[in-house]
């Protein structure tokens, strides 16, 4: 059990039998002895505020749960909610540490985890938890995002996560494989591109991904072949503003939802994804809860029977033989 309280879940009820299963009627507090999927929330505006963004992301986890509550569940794998790490009195670093400790505990229980934010400062928190649980694994990180989030700075923000990660990996003598998909060139200075290049972060820009989707598919497949485990982080501002208006920095271009979903499916089906998180939902600027609904759909995609098949086969996520393959996902490839 994590230290965080079990949240309140609500949603539509059509009946009490398993044929009527929905998230709100299925999800339960963490059981230390049972495998399954576990949510873990990060309630934070602090990183976005420090990064000169708009307030409101702290309400993201509650909005995602509200949108997720009535979604149907089509498998029997256990669904858990570990509650929320909450930033209080501006202590972002303390909350990140607590989140990382709780996440590591869940991963060591052989659960597959999904983080819900909160600003993209969740990245540094998630990384701490993944590395604590898998200290020697060859780590792959995929960031679906319009921004590199590799800004330098003495203070952590929503934009420093990957600078912190790459520095920590270098200090530990590790060489992670990091890929950013959906980078918006006008939103990232030449300095940030140079920093990505110098630290070994690969990228595909948003317009390149849309025009040549096979390149994104090939890049993901190559990363999966090179690593033992994968951490996937999804910043909702990678999507077009019409699809995801409820973010701190809505995209003027963005990558269409089907292409983003294809990458999520590819990675989730690989057998190597140990943790994913979703960041930057700001319900205060959302329109008709559209962004919350998309975020909830991503959580549902990440907690599927396909991803959880290793529970039934006894295979570990790190040894699944099909981990480098696309599992039937198509990228509209031109060969």
WOSUL-V200470 format. One record per run of one state. SS is the DSSP state (alpha for helix, beta for strand, coil for the rest). FROM is the first residue (numbers start at 0). LEN is the number of residues. If there is no record, write none. Layout:
# WOSUL-V200470
ss:SS from:FROM len:LEN
ss:SS from:FROM len:LEN
This chain:
# WOSUL-V200470
ss:coil from:0 len:17
ss:alpha from:17 len:3
ss:coil from:20 len:1
ss:beta from:21 len:1
ss:alpha from:22 len:4
ss:coil from:26 len:1
ss:beta from:27 len:2
ss:coil from:29 len:7
ss:beta from:36 len:7
ss:coil from:43 len:2
ss:alpha from:45 len:5
ss:coil from:50 len:6
ss:alpha from:56 len:12
ss:coil from:68 len:3
ss:beta from:71 len:1
ss:coil from:72 len:6
ss:beta from:78 len:8
ss:coil from:86 len:5
ss:alpha from:91 len:17
ss:coil from:108 len:3
ss:beta from:111 len:6
ss:coil from:117 len:4
ss:alpha from:121 len:12
ss:coil from:133 len:5
ss:beta from:138 len:6
ss:coil from:144 len:16
ss:alpha from:160 len:11
ss:coil from:171 len:5
ss:beta from:176 len:7
ss:coil from:183 len:1
ss:alpha from:184 len:3
ss:coil from:187 len:2
ss:alpha from:189 len:10
ss:coil from:199 len:1
ss:beta from:200 len:5
ss:alpha from:205 len:6
ss:coil from:211 len:1
ss:alpha from:212 len:14
ss:coil from:226 len:2
ss:beta from:228 len:7
ss:alpha from:235 len:3
ss:coil from:238 len:1
ss:beta from:239 len:1
ss:coil from:240 len:6
ss:beta from:246 len:1
ss:coil from:247 len:3
ss:beta from:250 len:1
ss:coil from:251 len:5
ss:alpha from:256 len:12
ss:coil from:268 len:4
ss:beta from:272 len:7
ss:coil from:279 len:1
ss:beta from:280 len:1
ss:coil from:281 len:1
ss:alpha from:282 len:3
ss:coil from:285 len:4
ss:alpha from:289 len:13
ss:coil from:302 len:6
ss:alpha from:308 len:5
ss:coil from:313 len:22
